[in-house]
Amino acid sequence: MSTKPRIRVGTDSFADLLLSSNVFVDKSMFIQEFLEESGGKVILLARPRRWGKSLNMDMLRCFLTIEVDDQGVPIPQEQSLNHKLFAGGEVVIGSQTGKVKQLAPLKIAQQCPDLISDYQGQYPVISLGLKDVRGSSYQEIEEGVKKQITQLYIEHRYLKQYAQAEASLLEDSQKEQLQRYFKDTLSQKDLKDSLRFLSELLYKHFGKPVYVLIDEYDTPHQQCLSSIQRQTKRV
């Protein structure tokens, strides 16, 4: 009996696409190109709209990121969803029914096993998406960026332990700064310093270099330009 093709559409989530579809175009060798052939510390992916940039960046995030528990402790590889997405394995896709899906290894696991052992699940990752940062004024756009930054820190909420008085990892001023990010009371200076500060925290926590992925980085800039043009026309 044939199985009707089912392809998940309208999602930028690599895991959602892989687990919800029975037809999948394997683009995982993009990761090898990124890690071995790109050659730079800063890489710009410039492609037309609807070219799959966001989905590929989320695939890269899943490949690199260290999966942790609520305390920030890395979980074993055999329990890692991200590892199974690339190396293959059985994944529960129905929490109520216990339904499982058997994933096959992707090309990156078949052709580049060294990249799996050396990179998959081995690095802290900051993944910031700015596509929803919109507004009719600079103030609205800035508030949108602040919300995204606050959400970013919440995703790494295990770092909040270092803001406690007895924690020795940070200076008192840094503890106060960290608390502001979690309380959503950050100043404009905190906003400018947010990615550098989070990178330093993750490096201190894991002892490994940090990958920073920024999707739709130009959206706030374009929104600001549109706001200026609207104001100019009114004048």
C-alpha positions in Angstrom: 0.0 0.0 0.0 1.4 3.4 -1.0 1.9 6.1 1.6 0.6 9.5 0.6 3.4 12.1 0.6 3.2 14.4 3.6 5.5 17.5 3.7 5.4 20.0 6.5 5.0 23.5 5.2 5.2 26.9 6.8 7.8 26.0 9.4 11.3 27.1 10.1 11.9 24.3 12.6 14.2 21.6 11.4 13.0 19.1 14.0 9.4 19.8 13.2 10.0 19.3 9.5 11.8 16.1 9.9 9.4 14.5 12.4 6.2 15.6 10.7 7.0 14.7 7.1 7.5 11.5 5.3 9.2 13.3 2.4 12.4 15.1 3.2 15.0 16.8 1.0 18.3 16.1 2.8 20.4 19.3 2.7 22.6 18.4 5.7 25.8 18.5 3.7 25.4 22.3 3.9 26.8 21.8 7.4 30.1 20.4 6.1 30.4 23.3 3.7 29.8 25.7 6.6 32.3 24.1 9.0 35.1 23.0 6.6 34.9 25.3 3.6 33.6 28.6 4.7 36.9 29.8 6.1 35.8 32.8 8.1 34.8 33.7 11.6 31.9 35.8 10.3 29.8 34.3 7.5 26.9 36.0 5.7 24.3 33.8 3.9 22.7 36.0 1.3 20.0 34.3 -0.7 16.6 35.5 -2.1 13.5 35.3 0.1 11.9 31.8 0.5 15.2 30.2 -0.2 15.3 28.2 3.0 17.8 30.3 4.9 16.0 30.2 8.2 15.4 26.4 8.0 19.1 25.8 7.2 20.2 28.0 10.1 17.9 26.0 12.5 19.4 22.8 11.1 22.8 24.2 11.9 21.7 25.1 15.4 20.4 21.6 16.0 23.6 20.1 14.8 25.9 22.2 16.9 24.0 23.0 20.1 24.6 21.3 23.4 21.3 19.9 24.8 21.0 20.5 28.5 18.7 19.8 31.4 17.1 22.6 33.6 20.4 23.0 35.4 22.5 23.4 32.3 24.0 20.0 32.5 24.5 18.3 29.1 22.2 15.3 28.6 23.5 12.0 27.4 23.9 11.5 23.7 21.5 8.5 23.6 18.7 10.8 25.0 19.5 13.7 22.7 16.8 14.5 20.1 19.2 16.6 18.0 21.6 13.7 17.8 18.9 11.3 16.5 17.8 13.9 13.9 21.2 13.5 12.2 22.6 10.1 13.2 19.2 8.3 13.2 17.2 6.6 15.9 13.8 6.1 17.4 11.9 9.2 18.4 8.6 9.4 20.3 6.3 11.7 18.3 3.1 11.0 20.2 3.3 11.9 23.9 -0.2 10.5 24.6 -0.1 7.5 22.3 3.6 6.6 22.6 3.8 6.6 18.8 7.4 6.5 17.6 9.2 7.4 14.3 12.4 5.7 13.1 14.7 8.2 11.7 17.4 7.2 9.1 20.9 8.7 9.3 21.2 11.9 7.2 24.0 12.4 4.6 26.2 14.3 7.0 26.3 11.2 9.3 26.9 8.8 6.5 29.6 10.7 4.7 31.2 12.8 7.4 31.2 10.7 10.7 34.1 12.8 12.0 31.9 15.9 12.0 29.3 14.0 14.0 31.8 13.1 16.7 33.6 16.4 16.7 30.8 18.9 16.3 27.3 17.4 16.8 26.0 18.6 20.1 29.4 19.9 21.2 29.0 23.7 21.3 26.9 26.4 23.0 24.8 28.2 20.4 23.1 31.6 20.5 20.3 31.7 17.9 18.6 35.0 17.5 15.7 35.6 15.0 14.7 39.1 14.2 12.0 38.6 11.5 9.2 39.5 13.9 10.8 42.8 15.0 8.5 45.3 13.4 7.0 48.7 14.2 6.0 52.1 13.0 8.6 54.0 15.1 12.1 53.5 16.3 10.8 53.0 19.9 8.6 50.2 18.9 11.4 48.5 17.0 13.8 48.8 19.9 11.2 47.3 22.2 10.8 44.4 19.8 14.5 43.8 19.9 14.5 43.9 23.7 11.8 41.3 23.8 13.8 39.0 21.5 16.9 39.5 23.7 15.0 38.8 26.9 13.5 35.6 25.3 17.0 34.6 24.3 18.2 34.7 27.9 15.1 32.8 29.1 16.1 30.0 26.7 19.3 29.8 28.7 17.6 30.2 32.0 20.0 27.9 33.7 22.5 30.8 33.7 20.3 32.6 36.2 22.1 30.6 38.9 25.2 32.8 38.4 23.2 35.9 39.5 22.8 34.5 43.0 24.8 36.1 45.8 26.8 33.0 46.7 27.8 32.3 43.1 31.5 33.1 42.4 31.5 33.0 38.6 30.6 36.7 38.1 31.4 40.0 39.8 28.6 41.8 41.6 28.0 44.3 38.8 27.8 41.4 36.3 25.2 39.7 38.6 23.1 42.8 38.6 23.4 43.0 34.8 22.4 39.4 34.4 19.3 39.9 36.6 18.2 42.8 34.4 18.1 40.5 31.4 15.8 38.0 33.1 13.6 40.8 34.6 13.2 42.5 31.2 14.5 45.8 32.7 17.6 46.2 30.5 18.8 49.6 29.5 19.9 50.6 26.0 23.5 49.9 27.1 22.5 46.4 28.2 20.8 45.9 24.8 24.0 46.8 23.0 26.0 44.5 25.2 23.6 41.6 25.3 25.1 39.2 22.8 28.7 39.7 24.0 27.6 39.3 27.6 25.6 36.1 26.8 28.5 34.7 24.8 30.9 35.2 27.7 28.5 33.6 30.1 28.1 30.5 27.9 31.8 30.3 27.4 32.4 30.3 31.2 29.6 27.8 31.8 30.6 25.2 29.1 34.3 26.1 28.6 33.8 26.0 24.8 33.6 28.6 22.0 30.2 29.9 21.2 28.4 30.0 17.8 26.2 33.0 17.2 23.5 32.6 14.6 21.4 35.7 13.6 18.4 35.3 11.3 16.8 38.2 9.4 19.4 40.5 10.9 18.4 43.3 8.4 14.7 43.4 9.4 15.0 46.0 12.2 17.2 48.1 10.0 14.7 48.0 7.2 11.9 48.8 9.6 13.8 51.9 10.9 14.3 53.1 7.4 10.6 52.7 6.6 9.8 54.6 9.8 12.1 57.5 8.8 10.6 57.6 5.3 7.1 57.8 6.7 8.0 60.6 9.1 9.8 62.5 6.3 6.7 62.3 4.0 4.5 63.7 6.8 6.9 66.6 7.3 
